[in-house]
Structures are given as C-alpha cells and as structure tokens.
Amino acid sequence: MRTLDDLLGVGVTGRRVLVRSDLNVPLQDGAVGDDGRIRASLPVLTKLLDHGARVIVTAHLGRPKGAPDEKYSLRPVADRLAQLLGRPVEFATDTVGESARLLAEGLADGELLLLENVRFNAGETSKDDAERAAFARELAGLTGGEGTDTEPAGAYVDDAFGAVHRKHASVYDVAGLLPHYCGDLVRDELTVLRRLTGEPERPYAVVLGGSKVSDKLAVIESLLPKVDTLLVGGGMCFTFLAARGHEVGDSLLEQDQIDNCRRFLDEAGDKIVLPTDVVVAAEVAADAGTRTVPADAIPAGQKGLDIGPDSVREFAARLDGARTVFWNGPMGVFELAPFAAGTKGVAEAVAGTPGLSVVGGGDSAAAVRALGLDESSFGHISTGGGASLEFLEGKELPGVSVLEAS
C-alpha cells in the first residue's frame, strides 16, 4: 500500500489533504480527559503541515445517532489539538455543510481544519452502500476532488487505526474516491500486529482481561494454538473459574460461556493460567471494604473486582523471560483505587519483559496512562483495541483492504 512518505514524495504543497484521524477521546466536564489518541495523531498531521499541505481532519467521538449532539462535539478536541500542535486549528461546526466548505476553501498552505464529529451525519455509518457513498463524495469534495486546471488534486490519508475495522464512509468509501495513502500510525500498528500473527519470538505470552469472555471469544480461538501462555484476569476470569467448578459469588459471570471456557481449558492443558486469589467487595465503590480471598473460595454476596497479589506474582513469573507479549484488557476495575493494584502490577510485568511488549489499545492503553506508567517502557501501545483484536482474530479490516487496493 502507498504510505505517507509516498504522498510527500509527490508533493503536497497547496493540496488539500483529507486525513482520517482517531480523536475518539474521553471528555470530562467539557474538556479532554485522556489525550493519548490526540497525541498519537500529531506526527502525521505535523508532517503534512510542515510540507505545506492544507489539512482537513475528519474524526468521530462516541456513538451519536447520526445527528448533531452537543455532548459528542469535537470542539474540545480542536482546542486540545491546537495546544499540542502549537498552531491554530480551524473548527467546522458541521461535517460537509456550509461551515466545512467555506473553511476548507479558505485554507492556506500549512493550515489545518477539523470537521465536526463525522458521525453527526447518518451517511457515515449507514448500512446502505449508496447513502454511505453519497456522504463519502461530499467529504472527498472538500479537497477539490480529482483537481482542476487551477487547483491540484486532493488526497486521502488514513491514520485512524482505531477505526479501520469499520466499513464507514470516512474510512472505506472515501479512499476509493481520492488518491489514498496509509498514515504512519496505521503502518506501524500493522507492522507490530503482523509480528504477533506471523512467527513471533518465543516464549510468546498473551494476557487477556476485561469484562466478558464473549468479547474475547474469537481472539482466544485464534491465539490459543499459537501462544505458549495465556494469562486470564479481569471480569472474564470468573466464567473460567466457574468452568472449573468454583463458586464465584456475585462476580461477573457469563453463564452461556461456561461450556466454551471449559472447552478452552480442556484443549489448552497448562497453557491457560487463572488467578489464584482475588480482591472482593460487596459493591463497586471507591470506599468499598475489600479483602483478598482464594479464587476458589469467593464468598456469597461478594464481587471479584481485581486479581490478588499472589496472582500478580504468578503472572509476573510467567511473563519473566517472554520474548513476545500481547496484553489486552485490565485485570480489575482499575479506575477505582481499591481495585487498581492487579492491573498496575501486571502492566509493570509486561513492560519489564525483555522482548516485544504490545499493549492492545482500549482500556489497557487508558490504564497505562491513568496509573502513571511510563509509556516508553512498552514496545508498542496500540490506539485501537477493537481493531487490534479483529486483526489477531484473522478478520479482514475494511479500512486496510481499501488502502491495499490500487
């Protein structure tokens, strides 16, 4: 596929370049909370601006229902993006309407425009190919399209790895309408993930957490034959514990997944490692009274909300010496201090492995930042939790397949 360097090689000065970025960040009291994804978008945007491109950024935030919704506005993101870039950011109050068209036409070389949340237009996520394509044509039109005698052709750069698993207008359809290129972030994500699915250095360990087994079912199916060790924590571990015949109290339990977990345990032998102790409480609260109990002796009326210290030590020992590690999903409710130690301990163990350590985006990446861990101590932190999992499952990612097309 053609890369950003290929685009820069043919020249972007004076050209309007539509960039699909991943700016889907949490907002708190009208301001950006975790700005990790915004910071991850900066290298490509800076390269284009420094080369004289007229950059139009499209992105989404949250899941609005195809119509404007102020709580999902990208305006706070525009403010934070301007701070991080150290240069002004124009903001369109619509996606392809009058504000977007006028501001796009008025861009000068080295200037940047951020469009309002692309999901405010129903055409972005429509299942109707014609509706989606019509919206994509309007987005492409903001660049001047294929160009005229007085204006050079536009171009499209996809730098939003967190959205490449979606067949959306700004990810898939627009790439077929403009010269299209892969952004550095997407390129780097694919390079790392291909190392995990090709011939990874061994020992190869995977750490999975998060709430539900059902969310990770396909990735477990795909990875189990390839890994040397699969460490399971988070809410999903309780369905595995139930599959071993243990009572789990009021912990999160997917009754309909017990048979699948039992099958995985039977097939995997000693590959799958479950917690030996867990932190329990009667409720999920920052001031909850907690205690640590054996994983096979969770009292009735208690919820397992984190893995315990013995489990952290066991998981760390299993990760010691691993040459490849993939981690996706927290070990507990890390957002609350009483249940954060498991995630922090395992994250530190992942970071300390001597080989390639990959954090699989989503809540795992958020936990790294929220717990104050050194991001540079990990080999790679993905910006796309869902996209990285689907890649590891072996699914085709629409946003990647269209970039690979000539």
BAKOL-930577 format. One record per residue (C-alpha): x, y, z. Coordinates in steps of 0.5 Angstrom, whole numbers, padded with zeros to 4 digits, always signed. Example, Ala and Ser with C-alpha at 12.3 -4.5 7.8 and 13.67 -1.06 7.14 Angstrom:
BEGIN
+0025-0009+0016
+0027-0002+0014
//
This chain:
BEGIN
+0000+0000+0000
+0002+0007-0001
+0005+0011+0005
+0005+0018+0007
+0012+0018+0005
+0010+0017-0002
+0005+0022-0002
+0010+0027+0001
+0015+0025-0005
+0010+0027-0010
+0009+0034-0006
+0003+0036-0002
+0004+0044-0002
-0002+0047-0004
-0006+0041-0004
-0012+0040+0001
-0011+0033+0004
-0017+0030+0008
-0014+0026+0014
-0018+0021+0018
-0015+0021+0025
-0017+0018+0031
-0019+0023+0036
-0024+0019+0040
-0022+0021+0047
-0026+0022+0054
-0029+0028+0055
-0029+0031+0063
-0033+0037+0064
-0033+0039+0057
-0025+0038+0057
-0021+0033+0054
-0019+0027+0059
-0014+0022+0057
-0011+0026+0050
-0007+0020+0048
-0010+0019+0042
-0009+0026+0040
-0002+0026+0042
-0001+0020+0037
-0004+0023+0031
+0001+0029+0032
+0007+0026+0028
+0003+0025+0021
-0001+0032+0022
+0006+0036+0023
+0009+0032+0017
+0003+0035+0013
+0003+0042+0015
+0011+0042+0015
+0011+0040+0008
+0005+0046+0006
-0001+0041+0006
-0008+0044+0007
-0010+0039+0012
-0017+0037+0013
-0018+0033+0019
-0024+0028+0020
-0026+0024+0026
-0031+0021+0031
-0032+0022+0038
-0037+0017+0042
-0043+0014+0038
-0048+0019+0037
-0054+0017+0033
-0053+0020+0026
-0055+0027+0028
-0051+0033+0032
-0051+0032+0039
-0047+0037+0043
-0044+0032+0048
-0041+0029+0043
-0038+0035+0040
-0031+0035+0038
-0030+0043+0039
-0026+0041+0046
-0021+0036+0042
-0020+0042+0037
-0018+0046+0043
-0013+0041+0046
-0010+0039+0039
-0009+0047+0038
-0005+0047+0044
-0001+0040+0043
+0001+0042+0035
+0003+0049+0038
-0001+0052+0032
-0008+0055+0031
-0014+0050+0029
-0020+0052+0025
-0026+0048+0027
-0032+0047+0023
-0039+0047+0026
-0041+0041+0021
-0039+0036+0017
-0040+0037+0010
-0044+0043+0010
-0043+0051+0009
-0038+0052+0015
-0034+0046+0013
-0034+0048+0005
-0032+0055+0007
-0027+0054+0012
-0024+0048+0007
-0024+0053+0001
-0020+0058+0005
-0015+0054+0008
-0008+0057+0006
-0001+0052+0006
+0001+0049+0013
-0006+0051+0016
-0011+0045+0019
-0018+0045+0019
-0022+0040+0024
-0029+0038+0022
-0035+0037+0027
-0036+0029+0029
-0037+0025+0023
-0042+0021+0026
-0046+0027+0026
-0048+0025+0019
-0052+0019+0018
-0048+0017+0012
-0042+0016+0016
-0044+0009+0019
-0050+0007+0014
-0051+0000+0012
-0054+0003+0006
-0048+0003+0001
-0051+0009-0003
-0052+0013+0003
-0045+0012+0005
-0042+0013-0002
-0046+0020-0002
-0043+0022+0004
-0036+0020+0002
-0037+0024-0004
-0038+0030+0000
-0032+0029+0004
-0028+0028-0002
-0031+0034-0005
-0028+0038+0001
-0021+0037-0002
-0023+0039-0009
-0023+0032-0011
-0019+0030-0017
-0017+0037-0018
-0018+0042-0024
-0013+0047-0028
-0012+0052-0022
-0013+0047-0016
-0008+0041-0015
-0012+0034-0014
-0014+0033-0007
-0011+0026-0003
-0013+0022+0003
-0009+0019+0009
-0012+0014+0014
-0008+0015+0020
-0014+0012+0025
-0012+0005+0026
-0018+0005+0032
-0023+0006+0026
-0020+0001+0021
-0025-0005+0023
-0031+0000+0021
-0034+0000+0014
-0035+0007+0015
-0035+0013+0009
-0029+0017+0012
-0025+0010+0013
-0027+0006+0007
-0031+0009+0002
-0027+0016+0001
-0021+0012+0000
-0024+0010-0007
-0025+0017-0009
-0018+0020-0008
-0011+0018-0008
-0010+0014-0002
-0005+0013+0003
-0003+0010+0009
-0001+0014+0015
+0005+0013+0020
+0001+0011+0026
-0003+0005+0022
+0003+0003+0018
+0007+0002+0025
+0001-0001+0028
+0000-0007+0022
+0008-0008+0023
+0007-0010+0030
+0001-0014+0030
+0004-0018+0024
+0010-0020+0028
+0005-0023+0033
+0001-0027+0028
+0007-0029+0024
+0013-0032+0027
+0013-0029+0034
+0020-0030+0038
+0018-0035+0044
+0016-0035+0049
+0010-0032+0047
+0005-0030+0052
-0002-0027+0052
-0005-0023+0058
-0013-0022+0057
-0017-0018+0062
-0023-0014+0061
-0031-0016+0063
-0033-0021+0058
-0031-0028+0055
-0036-0026+0050
-0032-0020+0048
-0025-0024+0047
-0028-0031+0045
-0025-0030+0037
-0019-0028+0039
-0018-0034+0044
-0020-0039+0039
-0015-0035+0034
-0009-0035+0039
-0009-0041+0044
-0006-0045+0039
+0000-0040+0038
+0002-0038+0045
+0006-0041+0050
+0002-0038+0056
-0005-0035+0056
-0006-0031+0063
-0013-0029+0064
-0015-0024+0069
-0021-0018+0069
-0028-0020+0070
-0028-0025+0065
-0023-0030+0069
-0030-0031+0073
-0033-0035+0068
-0027-0039+0067
-0027-0040+0075
-0034-0043+0074
-0032-0047+0069
-0027-0051+0074
-0033-0052+0078
-0031-0046+0083
-0037-0041+0086
-0036-0034+0084
-0041-0030+0089
-0044-0024+0086
-0038-0023+0081
-0039-0022+0073
-0041-0029+0070
-0043-0030+0063
-0047-0037+0064
-0047-0038+0057
-0040-0038+0056
-0038-0043+0061
-0038-0049+0056
-0033-0045+0052
-0029-0044+0058
-0029-0051+0060
-0027-0053+0053
-0021-0048+0052
-0019-0051+0059
-0019-0058+0056
-0016-0056+0050
-0010-0052+0053
-0007-0056+0058
-0003-0052+0063
-0003-0046+0058
-0008-0042+0061
-0007-0039+0068
-0012-0037+0072
-0012-0032+0078
-0010-0036+0085
-0013-0030+0089
-0018-0024+0088
-0020-0018+0091
-0027-0018+0093
-0032-0013+0096
-0040-0012+0097
-0040-0006+0092
-0036-0003+0086
-0034+0004+0090
-0028+0008+0092
-0029+0007+0099
-0032+0000+0099
-0029-0005+0104
-0024-0010+0101
-0021-0017+0103
-0017-0022+0099
-0019-0029+0098
-0017-0035+0095
-0020-0035+0088
-0024-0042+0089
-0027-0039+0096
-0031-0033+0094
-0036-0032+0099
-0043-0031+0097
-0045-0024+0096
-0038-0021+0094
-0036-0019+0088
-0029-0020+0085
-0026-0014+0083
-0019-0015+0082
-0014-0020+0082
-0010-0021+0088
-0002-0020+0090
-0001-0028+0089
-0004-0028+0082
+0000-0021+0080
+0007-0025+0083
+0005-0031+0079
+0003-0027+0073
+0010-0024+0073
+0013-0030+0074
+0010-0033+0068
+0012-0026+0064
+0019-0026+0066
+0024-0028+0060
+0018-0028+0055
+0020-0025+0048
+0013-0023+0046
+0008-0021+0050
+0001-0018+0048
-0004-0015+0053
-0011-0013+0052
-0016-0012+0058
-0015-0009+0065
-0014-0014+0071
-0020-0011+0075
-0024-0004+0076
-0017+0000+0075
-0021+0006+0075
-0022+0006+0083
-0016+0005+0087
-0018-0001+0092
-0018-0005+0085
-0012-0002+0081
-0006-0006+0084
-0007-0012+0080
-0007-0008+0073
-0001-0004+0075
+0003-0010+0077
+0001-0014+0071
+0003-0008+0067
+0009-0007+0070
+0011-0014+0069
+0009-0013+0062
+0013-0007+0061
+0019-0011+0064
+0019-0017+0059
+0026-0017+0055
+0022-0018+0048
+0017-0014+0045
+0011-0012+0049
+0005-0010+0046
-0001-0006+0049
-0007-0008+0046
-0011-0001+0046
-0017+0001+0049
-0018+0000+0057
-0011-0003+0057
-0008+0004+0054
-0012+0008+0058
-0010+0004+0064
-0002+0005+0063
-0004+0013+0063
-0009+0013+0068
-0004+0009+0073
+0002+0014+0071
+0006+0008+0068
+0012+0010+0063
+0009+0009+0056
+0016+0009+0053
+0017+0002+0057
+0013-0001+0053
+0015-0004+0046
+0008-0001+0043
+0002+0002+0045
-0004+0001+0040
-0009+0006+0039
-0014+0001+0037
-0017-0004+0042
-0022-0007+0037
-0018-0006+0031
-0012-0010+0034
-0017-0016+0037
-0020-0016+0030
-0013-0017+0027
-0011-0022+0031
-0017-0026+0030
-0016-0026+0023
-0021-0022+0020
-0021-0017+0014
-0021-0010+0016
-0024-0006+0011
-0020+0001+0012
-0014-0003+0011
-0016-0007+0005
-0018-0001+0001
-0012+0002+0003
-0008-0004+0000
-0012-0003-0007
-0009+0000-0012
//
